[in-house]
Amino acid sequence: MRKIYPILGTFLMAVGALLWLAPQSGSVFASDPTTGDWPMWGGSADRNMVSAAKNIVTKWDVAKKENVKWVAALGSQTYGNPVVAGGQVYVGTNNEALRDPKQGGDRGVLMAFKASDGEFLWQHTSEKLAAGRVNDWPFQGVCSSPLIEGEILYYVSNRGEVIALDTKGFKDGKNDGVQDEKFKGEKDADVLWKFDMMEEVGAFPHNMSNSSPVSYGDLIYVMTSNGQDESHVHVPSPRAPAIIAINKKTGKLVWEDNSVGEKILHGQWSSPAVGKIGDVVQVVSPQGDGWVRGYDAMTGKKLWEFDSNPKDSVWPKNRNELISTPVIYEGVVYVANGQDPEHGEGVGHLYAIDGTKRGDITKTGQIWHYDKIRRSISTGAVYNGLLFYSDFSGFLHCLDAKTGKPHWTHDMLAAIWGSPMVIDGKVYLGDEDGDIAILEASPTKKLLSETNMGSSVYSTPVASNGILFIANRSQLYALAAGAKPSAFHSLSERLFARR
């Protein structure tokens, strides 16, 4: 059942207009969260991977437990990126580290831990979709990175649901929102509302639903993951939107856009970004036909679109979709294209785009184009006039953010699934071999250290309140200079060993 709420949309536009007449702090789009938290993918709505944290550890040893504060057991596959807010850290994983025998089998799992000592607080599990890998690939767990605002968490489940949870779970003894949860123990999540994208807007997620929510005002924005069927020939739901906006209080649809239509090359696994570009707050959405599109954040009006592929490119040889999350910095959109990691390596394209232009801005909106990058699924970081961007082939590129001129590249010697994170003037980056490289965030390449995490790192390092959080395939590490493992570290280690 599909619903649009024009009255609500009109009301929101009026409220938005009033807000813009008031003084703007700019904190909504700041790349440096001032709270010490990292409450969403990218830290803030502009998605720039730059942290304001200071004195974060640069050397550690997970085998010797040097500078390891605690470690918690996750599932066997962890693609969800950690976020930290209100003294808690959240991460998506699968159900292979079974914590509740009543919730067995293959499920997507969102876990919450106490940031100070790694105590397991609660989890929200979702059974796999009956259709199997065409919609919900086995053992991939939760790939969405949550958004935390106050005491509410928003994320996209493996079932294509946008879910709002109470960050306290049922520990507070209250059942808010939805009343018919199946699991209501102290270590279970308290669901406030759900929006099923398959039921409500007809989305047909290809392989996995993974969008990481972002918000502005009363709206939450997510990509639907709508894509092809298992034959990779047909798009079963061409009328389903690529991007939707939901009222964060009610869980109701406010606006949607399906400009991509039947032209989906494979899937749509990006996440949107929000920022002020020119005089308009925009949602920027990279989509499955290889085009990037910008929308008025309040109304959903499409403002511009940009083709990220050369006109003579052909799918799948050298025409790409967009999986990377865009970065909005000083009114400029930075984004690279790529393909599903299963398609391997190939030619990619990285752009700086002027989102103040309107209509088809493929020519008029291009500030610069960098074609020495390979296919990428990563997000960039803009810091001190430099853009750091990694590709799936294992290279980290350092460019001049204004001109696109390359300064240097660094070969990680393994595939990169995560993104470069700039923390205190240093670039942290993980790879499929499990290595975390730390380089100076400067125009001259300098490798400071490289440490192995014991297994593949598909996520991005996150810093919060003096602690560095890194998830490998099956464990979440909290690292801090001078830290010694807590008692709970040993408990978590034993839990992991029993798997």
C-alpha positions, 0 to 999 in steps of 0.5 A, a space after each residue: 500500500 503506497 501513501 503520500 501525505 501532501 498535507 504533511 509535506 506542505 506543513 513541513 515546507 512551511 516549518 522549514 521556511 520558518 527555520 531558515 529565517 532563524 539563525 543557523 548554527 550549521 551544526 546539522 551539517 558539521 563534519 565534526 560532531 561536537 558531542 564526542 559521539 559518532 552517531 551515524 555513518 559519516 558522523 553527521 548528515 554531510 557524511 564527511 569522514 572526519 572526526 574531531 577526536 584527539 589523542 586517539 591510539 595509533 598503535 595496538 596489538 590484539 594478540 598481546 592485548 596491548 592498548 585493548 580496552 575490551 573486545 565483544 563477540 559479534 557474529 561470523 560476518 560483520 558489514 555494519 559500521 559501528 556508531 557511538 552515542 550516549 555512552 553506547 556503541 551499536 553495530 550490525 552483524 549476523 546471528 552466529 554468536 547466538 546470545 538468545 537460544 529463543 532467537 536462533 537460526 540465520 537472522 540479521 542482528 543489531 547489537 548494543 554495547 556499553 561503550 566504557 566496558 563492552 557490556 552487552 546491553 540488548 539486541 534486535 533480531 530479524 528473521 531472514 526473508 523467505 525468498 532467500 538470497 535474491 532479497 536477503 543473502 544468507 548470513 550477511 546480517 545487518 549491513 545498515 549503520 544506524 542513526 542515533 538521535 537522542 534516545 531513538 535509533 533508526 536503522 534498516 533491517 535485512 528485511 527491508 524495514 526502516 525501524 525505530 528503536 528505543 536506545 534503552 531497550 527494555 531495561 527501563 521496564 517500559 514498552 514504548 511504541 509497538 506493543 506486540 514484540 515477540 521478545 521483551 526480555 531485558 536484553 531485547 530491543 523496544 520497537 517504536 515503529 516499523 516501515 516495511 519498504 517491500 509492503 509500503 512502496 513495493 521495493 524489491 531489494 536485490 540481495 540485501 537491504 543496507 541503506 544507512 539512514 540520515 535525517 533533516 528536521 522531522 524526516 528520515 531518508 533511506 535508499 530502498 535497495 530496489 533492484 533486479 531479480 535473481 536472473 539479473 535480467 528483469 526489474 520486478 518493481 520498476 515503479 518502486 522508488 529509489 529513495 524515500 523520506 519518512 516522518 521520524 515521529 510517525 513512521 509514515 511516508 512523506 515523499 518518494 522518487 523513482 527517477 531510476 525506473 527500469 534502468 537499474 543496472 543491478 542493485 541500489 545499495 548506496 546511502 543518501 547525504 544531506 547538506 546545504 548546497 547554495 541556498 537549498 538543503 538537499 538530499 543527495 542520492 547515488 542510484 542504481 542507473 549510475 546517476 547521482 540525483 539531488 532533491 529538495 530535502 523538505 519537498 522531494 523535488 528533484 533539482 539535478 541529476 548527474 551521469 557518473 559514467 562516460 556516454 560510451 560505457 557499457 554495463 557491466 564492462 565499464 559502466 558502473 552503478 553507485 554504491 559509495 555514499 556521497 560527501 557534501 563539503 562546502 557545497 560540493 558533492 564528492 562521489 565515486 562509482 563502482 560495482 558489487 564486490 562480486 564483480 571484481 575490479 574494474 575502471 571507476 570514476 570519481 567526481 566533484 559536482 556543483 549541486 547548485 546547477 539544475 536539470 541534467 548537469 552532467 556537463 555543467 555541474 562537473 567541477 573535476 573528474 578523476 579517472 585513475 581510481 578503480 571501482 569503489 564502494 567507499 565514502 570519502 573524507 575532505 580535510 585541510 583541502 585534501 580528499 581521501 578516497 579508497 577503491 576496491 582494488 586496495 588503493 587509497 588516493 589523496 587528491 586536491 579537493 578543489 582541483 582533483 590533482 592527485 598527490 599520492 596513492 597508497 597500496 593496501 595490497 587487499 580489497 577495501 570495503 570500508 572508508 578512510 577516516 581522518 582522526 586528529 590529522 591521521 587517516 585510518 583505513 582497514 582492508 580485507 586482509 584485516 590490516 589497519 593502516 594509519 597515514 598522515 593526512 597531508 599532501 606527502 605520503 607517510 605511513 605511520 603504522 600498520 596493525 592486523 586485526 586478526 580477520 577481515 575488516 569490512 567496516 570503518 574505524 570510529 573514534 569517540 570519547 577517547 576510544 577507537 572502535 574497530 569491528 573485524 568479521 567477528 569481534 568489536 574492539 575498543 582501543 585506547 592508549 594505556 588501556 588494559 583489558 577489563 574483566 568483561 574483555 575476558 568474558 567476551 573472549 570466552 563467549 567468542 571461543 565457544 562458537 
